[in-house]
């Protein structure tokens, strides 16, 4: 039988652990507004990666209204800190409300508006995890910068690395070419060891060597 990936994801979502109502609320909002989020399966993975790696500092490149940050915060210790960045201030305003809807998150996040790559470049502290979900055209630029800003053993996590299956196109458009270049650079990088996980729209997880 042929595999229907959408049906498979629906099945896997039935196995996902129960989550706070705020997650379900944001999932409904994203569906209504056609706003891209990582969804509960990738979200659970982000939580687990933060937990397993004992991360304390996370920097998000492109945070939207804070859905992925909510998952990361579940996996960070009490002294953990996540930096959200987004070019759209209204997204960050919504993210603040959403994150603070869980009282334990208060004081555990920073919001930064502007070009995410420039904001990361200006960051002085090394990071345990960098989550990449910015405009795909900028994906190839993330890798060298992440290598500078991550601690040894830190993780670079990139969303949308399958890009709706377009990475298999014979004549990829310019956006897809950027995703392909990002994937190729990671595969050939001396700084990272990478695995690609075909969950939702594809996630690459790279450990800094």
Secondary structure, DSSP 8 states (H G I E B T S, - for coil): ----HHHHHHHHHHHS----HHHHHHHHHHHHHT----HHHHHHHHHHHHHHTT--EEEEE--TTSHHHHHHHHHS-TT-EEEEEES-HHHHHHHHHHHHTSGGGTTSEEEEES-HHHHHHT--S-EEEEEE-S-GGGHHHHHHHHHHHEEEEEEEEEE-SSGGGGGG-TT--HHHHHHHHHHHHHHH-SSEEEEEE-STT-EEEEEE-
